[in-house]
Amino acid sequence: MAEPSESGVAVSSRRTLLACAGTACAAVLAGCSTYNSNNGGVAGSQPAQPASSPAAPAGSGSGGAAAPAALASTSDVPVGGGKILTDKKIVLTQPKSGEFHGFSATCTHAGCTVGSVSDGTINCLCHGSRFSVINGAVVTGPATSPLPPVSVKVQGTSIVQA
């Protein structure tokens, strides 16, 4: 049975409107499907690079891999302390002279970026968690998981991601 209307146009217009609204909603929801609940960002917003082979610069033509970009200079990381690279979400530490480690700078308790490195610990200012500069292990909670390691190596006087 057809819907009552003064003309056949009203029924057609309503159906068209509903179809368009449904399509628009589907498009909006499709855009939401890449949301990454771990960090509140968009999954895939940064292209993934294989850990074993850094990408060569565009147009290099050499066929070889480009040298990894320096995260910091070895002189930027104090012995017994560390340096937080907020933009890269990495914390670099030097527990002993010449021994460098890298860890995620994201606290495993509530996802805050750690705020300082002192007295042998990486410190989260949000809730007081403290992590070892040697291995990222929890020294003081409320965090219960260690900071994930980030593989780094020294090349000359630069610290690079391995």
ROFIKE-166099 format. One record per residue: residue number from 1; y, z, x of N, C-alpha, C in turn. Coordinates in nm, 2 decimals, padded with zeros to 4 digits. Layout:
BEGIN
ATOM	fifi	n_v	n_w	n_u	ca_v	ca_w	ca_u	c_v	c_w	c_u
ATOM	NUM	Y	Z	X	Y	Z	X	Y	Z	X $
...
% end
This chain:
BEGIN
ATOM	fifi	n_v	n_w	n_u	ca_v	ca_w	ca_u	c_v	c_w	c_u
ATOM	1	-00.12	00.00	00.08	00.00	00.00	00.00	00.12	00.00	00.09 $
ATOM	2	00.22	-00.09	00.06	00.34	-00.10	00.14	00.44	00.01	00.11 $
ATOM	3	00.52	00.05	00.21	00.62	00.15	00.19	00.73	00.10	00.10 $
ATOM	4	00.78	00.18	00.01	00.89	00.13	-00.08	01.02	00.11	00.00 $
ATOM	5	01.09	00.00	-00.03	01.21	-00.03	00.04	01.29	-00.12	-00.05 $
ATOM	6	01.42	-00.13	-00.02	01.50	-00.22	-00.10	01.48	-00.36	-00.05 $
ATOM	7	01.44	-00.37	00.08	01.41	-00.50	00.13	01.30	-00.48	00.24 $
ATOM	8	01.23	-00.59	00.27	01.12	-00.58	00.37	01.17	-00.54	00.51 $
ATOM	9	01.30	-00.55	00.53	01.36	-00.52	00.66	01.35	-00.37	00.70 $
ATOM	10	01.37	-00.28	00.60	01.37	-00.14	00.63	01.24	-00.09	00.69 $
ATOM	11	01.13	-00.14	00.63	01.00	-00.09	00.68	00.98	-00.15	00.82 $
ATOM	12	01.01	-00.28	00.84	01.00	-00.34	00.97	01.08	-00.27	01.07 $
ATOM	13	01.21	-00.24	01.04	01.30	-00.17	01.13	01.25	-00.04	01.18 $
ATOM	14	01.19	00.04	01.08	01.14	00.17	01.12	01.02	00.16	01.21 $
ATOM	15	00.93	00.07	01.18	00.82	00.05	01.27	00.86	00.00	01.41 $
ATOM	16	00.96	-00.09	01.42	01.01	-00.13	01.55	01.07	-00.01	01.62 $
ATOM	17	01.15	00.07	01.55	01.22	00.18	01.61	01.11	00.28	01.67 $
ATOM	18	01.01	00.31	01.59	00.91	00.40	01.63	00.83	00.34	01.75 $
ATOM	19	00.80	00.21	01.75	00.73	00.15	01.86	00.81	00.16	01.99 $
ATOM	20	00.94	00.13	01.98	01.03	00.13	02.09	01.04	00.28	02.15 $
ATOM	21	01.05	00.37	02.06	01.07	00.51	02.10	00.94	00.55	02.17 $
ATOM	22	00.82	00.51	02.12	00.70	00.55	02.18	00.69	00.49	02.32 $
ATOM	23	00.73	00.36	02.34	00.73	00.30	02.47	00.82	00.37	02.56 $
ATOM	24	00.94	00.40	02.52	01.03	00.48	02.61	00.97	00.61	02.65 $
ATOM	25	00.91	00.68	02.56	00.85	00.81	02.59	00.74	00.79	02.69 $
ATOM	26	00.66	00.69	02.68	00.55	00.66	02.77	00.61	00.63	02.91 $
ATOM	27	00.72	00.56	02.91	00.78	00.52	03.04	00.83	00.65	03.11 $
ATOM	28	00.89	00.74	03.04	00.95	00.86	03.09	00.83	00.95	03.14 $
ATOM	29	00.73	00.96	03.06	00.62	01.05	03.10	00.54	00.99	03.22 $
ATOM	30	00.53	00.86	03.23	00.47	00.80	03.35	00.55	00.84	03.47 $
ATOM	31	00.68	00.84	03.47	00.76	00.88	03.58	00.73	01.03	03.62 $
ATOM	32	00.69	01.11	03.52	00.67	01.25	03.55	00.53	01.27	03.61 $
ATOM	33	00.44	01.17	03.61	00.31	01.19	03.65	00.30	01.21	03.80 $
ATOM	34	00.40	01.18	03.88	00.39	01.20	04.03	00.45	01.33	04.07 $
ATOM	35	00.48	01.42	03.98	00.53	01.55	04.02	00.43	01.63	04.09 $
ATOM	36	00.47	01.69	04.20	00.38	01.77	04.29	00.41	01.91	04.27 $
ATOM	37	00.32	01.99	04.20	00.35	02.13	04.16	00.34	02.22	04.29 $
ATOM	38	00.29	02.17	04.40	00.29	02.26	04.52	00.43	02.28	04.58 $
ATOM	39	00.51	02.18	04.57	00.64	02.20	04.64	00.76	02.16	04.55 $
ATOM	40	00.73	02.12	04.42	00.84	02.09	04.33	00.90	01.95	04.36 $
ATOM	41	00.84	01.88	04.45	00.89	01.75	04.49	00.81	01.64	04.42 $
ATOM	42	00.83	01.52	04.46	00.76	01.41	04.41	00.65	01.37	04.51 $
ATOM	43	00.53	01.37	04.46	00.42	01.33	04.55	00.44	01.19	04.60 $
ATOM	44	00.42	01.16	04.72	00.43	01.03	04.78	00.58	00.99	04.81 $
ATOM	45	00.67	01.09	04.81	00.81	01.06	04.83	00.83	01.02	04.98 $
ATOM	46	00.74	01.07	05.07	00.74	01.03	05.21	00.61	00.96	05.24 $
ATOM	47	00.62	00.84	05.30	00.50	00.77	05.33	00.41	00.85	05.43 $
ATOM	48	00.28	00.86	05.40	00.19	00.93	05.48	00.16	00.84	05.60 $
ATOM	49	00.15	00.91	05.72	00.11	00.84	05.84	-00.02	00.90	05.89 $
ATOM	50	-00.11	00.82	05.93	-00.24	00.87	05.99	-00.21	00.96	06.11 $
ATOM	51	-00.27	01.07	06.12	-00.24	01.16	06.23	-00.29	01.10	06.37 $
ATOM	52	-00.38	01.02	06.37	-00.43	00.97	06.49	-00.35	00.85	06.55 $
ATOM	53	-00.27	00.78	06.47	-00.20	00.67	06.52	-00.06	00.66	06.46 $
ATOM	54	00.04	00.71	06.53	00.18	00.70	06.48	00.22	00.55	06.46 $
ATOM	55	00.31	00.53	06.36	00.35	00.40	06.33	00.44	00.34	06.44 $
ATOM	56	00.42	00.21	06.47	00.51	00.14	06.56	00.64	00.11	06.50 $
ATOM	57	00.75	00.11	06.57	00.88	00.08	06.51	00.88	-00.07	06.46 $
ATOM	58	00.95	-00.09	06.35	00.95	-00.23	06.30	01.01	-00.32	06.40 $
ATOM	59	00.94	-00.44	06.41	00.99	-00.54	06.50	00.97	-00.51	06.65 $
ATOM	60	00.88	-00.42	06.68	00.86	-00.39	06.82	00.78	-00.50	06.89 $
ATOM	61	00.69	-00.56	06.82	00.62	-00.67	06.87	00.53	-00.64	06.98 $
ATOM	62	00.53	-00.52	07.03	00.44	-00.48	07.14	00.30	-00.45	07.10 $
ATOM	63	00.28	-00.42	06.97	00.14	-00.39	06.93	00.10	-00.25	06.96 $
ATOM	64	00.18	-00.18	07.04	00.15	-00.04	07.08	00.22	00.06	06.99 $
ATOM	65	00.17	00.18	06.99	00.23	00.28	06.91	00.36	00.34	06.97 $
ATOM	66	00.45	00.37	06.89	00.58	00.42	06.94	00.56	00.57	06.97 $
ATOM	67	00.64	00.61	07.07	00.63	00.75	07.11	00.68	00.84	06.99 $
ATOM	68	00.61	00.95	06.96	00.66	01.04	06.85	00.80	01.09	06.88 $
ATOM	69	00.87	01.11	06.78	01.01	01.16	06.79	01.00	01.31	06.83 $
ATOM	70	01.09	01.35	06.92	01.09	01.49	06.96	01.13	01.58	06.85 $
ATOM	71	01.06	01.69	06.83	01.10	01.79	06.73	01.21	01.88	06.79 $
ATOM	72	01.19	01.92	06.91	01.29	02.01	06.98	01.26	01.99	07.13 $
ATOM	73	01.35	02.05	07.21	01.34	02.06	07.35	01.27	02.19	07.38 $
ATOM	74	01.19	02.19	07.48	01.12	02.32	07.52	01.22	02.43	07.54 $
ATOM	75	01.34	02.40	07.59	01.44	02.50	07.61	01.50	02.56	07.48 $
ATOM	76	01.48	02.49	07.37	01.53	02.53	07.24	01.45	02.65	07.18 $
ATOM	77	01.33	02.67	07.23	01.23	02.77	07.18	01.22	02.88	07.28 $
ATOM	78	01.28	03.00	07.24	01.28	03.11	07.34	01.14	03.17	07.36 $
ATOM	79	01.11	03.22	07.48	00.98	03.29	07.50	00.97	03.41	07.42 $
ATOM	80	00.86	03.43	07.35	00.84	03.54	07.26	00.91	03.52	07.12 $
ATOM	81	00.97	03.41	07.10	01.04	03.38	06.97	01.00	03.24	06.92 $
ATOM	82	01.10	03.18	06.85	01.07	03.05	06.79	01.19	02.99	06.74 $
ATOM	83	01.17	02.87	06.69	01.28	02.79	06.63	01.23	02.73	06.50 $
ATOM	84	01.31	02.75	06.39	01.28	02.70	06.26	01.34	02.56	06.24 $
ATOM	85	01.27	02.46	06.21	01.32	02.33	06.18	01.31	02.31	06.03 $
ATOM	86	01.42	02.36	05.97	01.42	02.37	05.82	01.40	02.23	05.76 $
ATOM	87	01.47	02.13	05.81	01.45	02.00	05.75	01.31	01.94	05.76 $
ATOM	88	01.24	01.98	05.86	01.10	01.93	05.87	01.00	02.03	05.82 $
ATOM	89	01.04	02.15	05.78	00.96	02.26	05.73	00.85	02.30	05.84 $
ATOM	90	00.90	02.31	05.96	00.81	02.34	06.07	00.88	02.46	06.15 $
ATOM	91	00.80	02.55	06.20	00.85	02.65	06.29	00.77	02.64	06.42 $
ATOM	92	00.85	02.63	06.53	00.79	02.62	06.66	00.80	02.76	06.73 $
ATOM	93	00.69	02.80	06.80	00.69	02.93	06.87	00.65	02.91	07.01 $
ATOM	94	00.69	03.01	07.10	00.65	03.01	07.24	00.62	03.16	07.27 $
ATOM	95	00.49	03.20	07.23	00.46	03.34	07.26	00.46	03.38	07.41 $
ATOM	96	00.42	03.29	07.49	00.42	03.31	07.64	00.49	03.19	07.70 $
ATOM	97	00.54	03.20	07.82	00.61	03.09	07.88	00.52	02.97	07.90 $
ATOM	98	00.56	02.86	07.84	00.49	02.73	07.85	00.38	02.72	07.74 $
ATOM	99	00.36	02.81	07.65	00.26	02.80	07.55	00.34	02.78	07.41 $
ATOM	100	00.32	02.66	07.36	00.40	02.63	07.23	00.30	02.61	07.12 $
ATOM	101	00.34	02.66	07.00	00.26	02.65	06.88	00.35	02.60	06.76 $
ATOM	102	00.29	02.53	06.67	00.37	02.49	06.55	00.30	02.54	06.42 $
ATOM	103	00.38	02.57	06.33	00.33	02.62	06.20	00.41	02.56	06.08 $
ATOM	104	00.36	02.56	05.97	00.44	02.53	05.85	00.54	02.64	05.84 $
ATOM	105	00.67	02.60	05.80	00.77	02.70	05.78	00.78	02.75	05.64 $
ATOM	106	00.68	02.71	05.56	00.68	02.75	05.42	00.59	02.87	05.40 $
ATOM	107	00.64	02.98	05.36	00.57	03.11	05.34	00.46	03.08	05.24 $
ATOM	108	00.34	03.13	05.27	00.22	03.12	05.18	00.22	03.21	05.06 $
ATOM	109	00.32	03.30	05.06	00.33	03.39	04.94	00.39	03.33	04.82 $
ATOM	110	00.52	03.28	04.84	00.59	03.23	04.72	00.66	03.09	04.75 $
ATOM	111	00.63	03.04	04.87	00.69	02.91	04.90	00.83	02.90	04.96 $
ATOM	112	00.88	03.02	04.99	01.01	03.02	05.06	01.00	02.96	05.20 $
ATOM	113	01.11	02.91	05.25	01.11	02.87	05.39	01.14	03.00	05.47 $
ATOM	114	01.06	03.02	05.58	01.08	03.14	05.66	01.22	03.14	05.72 $
ATOM	115	01.27	03.26	05.75	01.41	03.26	05.78	01.45	03.30	05.93 $
ATOM	116	01.35	03.36	06.00	01.38	03.40	06.13	01.25	03.42	06.21 $
ATOM	117	01.26	03.43	06.34	01.15	03.46	06.43	01.20	03.56	06.53 $
ATOM	118	01.14	03.68	06.53	01.18	03.79	06.62	01.07	03.89	06.64 $
ATOM	119	01.07	03.95	06.75	00.97	04.06	06.78	00.83	04.02	06.76 $
ATOM	120	00.80	03.89	06.79	00.66	03.84	06.79	00.62	03.80	06.65 $
ATOM	121	00.71	03.79	06.55	00.67	03.75	06.42	00.76	03.65	06.36 $
ATOM	122	00.71	03.57	06.27	00.78	03.47	06.19	00.81	03.54	06.06 $
ATOM	123	00.93	03.55	06.02	00.97	03.64	05.91	01.02	03.56	05.79 $
ATOM	124	00.96	03.59	05.67	01.01	03.54	05.55	01.11	03.64	05.49 $
ATOM	125	01.23	03.59	05.46	01.33	03.68	05.41	01.32	03.70	05.26 $
ATOM	126	01.24	03.62	05.19	01.23	03.63	05.04	01.16	03.76	05.00 $
ATOM	127	01.05	03.79	05.06	00.97	03.91	05.01	00.92	03.99	05.13 $
ATOM	128	00.96	03.96	05.25	00.92	04.04	05.37	00.79	04.01	05.44 $
ATOM	129	00.73	03.90	05.40	00.60	03.87	05.48	00.64	03.83	05.62 $
ATOM	130	00.54	03.87	05.71	00.56	03.84	05.85	00.43	03.79	05.91 $
ATOM	131	00.45	03.69	06.00	00.33	03.61	06.05	00.34	03.61	06.20 $
ATOM	132	00.22	03.61	06.26	00.21	03.61	06.41	00.27	03.48	06.47 $
ATOM	133	00.34	03.49	06.58	00.39	03.37	06.65	00.28	03.30	06.73 $
ATOM	134	00.17	03.37	06.75	00.06	03.32	06.82	-00.03	03.23	06.74 $
ATOM	135	-00.07	03.28	06.62	-00.16	03.20	06.54	-00.13	03.19	06.39 $
ATOM	136	-00.01	03.24	06.35	00.03	03.23	06.21	-00.03	03.32	06.12 $
ATOM	137	-00.11	03.42	06.17	-00.18	03.51	06.09	-00.08	03.61	06.02 $
ATOM	138	-00.12	03.66	05.90	-00.04	03.75	05.83	-00.04	03.89	05.91 $
ATOM	139	00.08	03.93	05.94	00.10	04.06	06.00	00.14	04.17	05.90 $
ATOM	140	00.23	04.13	05.81	00.27	04.21	05.70	00.28	04.13	05.57 $
ATOM	141	00.23	04.18	05.46	00.23	04.11	05.33	00.37	04.12	05.27 $
ATOM	142	00.38	04.06	05.15	00.27	04.04	05.05	00.19	03.91	05.07 $
ATOM	143	00.23	03.82	05.16	00.14	03.70	05.18	00.00	03.75	05.22 $
ATOM	144	-00.10	03.67	05.18	-00.24	03.70	05.22	-00.30	03.59	05.30 $
ATOM	145	-00.24	03.47	05.31	-00.29	03.36	05.38	-00.20	03.33	05.50 $
ATOM	146	-00.25	03.29	05.61	-00.17	03.26	05.73	-00.09	03.13	05.71 $
ATOM	147	00.01	03.11	05.79	00.09	02.99	05.79	00.00	02.88	05.84 $
ATOM	148	-00.01	02.77	05.78	-00.09	02.66	05.83	-00.04	02.60	05.96 $
ATOM	149	-00.13	02.57	06.05	-00.09	02.52	06.18	-00.03	02.38	06.17 $
ATOM	150	00.06	02.34	06.26	00.11	02.21	06.27	00.08	02.17	06.42 $
ATOM	151	00.01	02.07	06.44	-00.03	02.03	06.57	00.09	01.97	06.65 $
ATOM	152	00.12	02.04	06.76	00.23	02.00	06.85	00.18	01.99	06.99 $
ATOM	153	00.26	01.91	07.07	00.23	01.91	07.22	00.36	01.89	07.29 $
ATOM	154	00.35	01.92	07.42	00.47	01.90	07.50	00.46	01.77	07.58 $
ATOM	155	00.57	01.69	07.57	00.58	01.57	07.65	00.70	01.58	07.74 $
ATOM	156	00.69	01.61	07.86	00.80	01.63	07.95	00.87	01.76	07.91 $
ATOM	157	00.99	01.75	07.86	01.07	01.87	07.82	01.08	01.87	07.66 $
ATOM	158	01.01	01.78	07.60	01.02	01.77	07.45	00.89	01.82	07.38 $
ATOM	159	00.91	01.88	07.27	00.80	01.92	07.18	00.79	01.81	07.07 $
ATOM	160	00.67	01.75	07.06	00.65	01.65	06.96	00.53	01.69	06.87 $
ATOM	161	00.52	01.63	06.76	00.41	01.65	06.67	00.29	01.57	06.73 $
ATOM	162	00.17	01.63	06.74	00.06	01.57	06.80	-00.02	01.48	06.70 $
% end
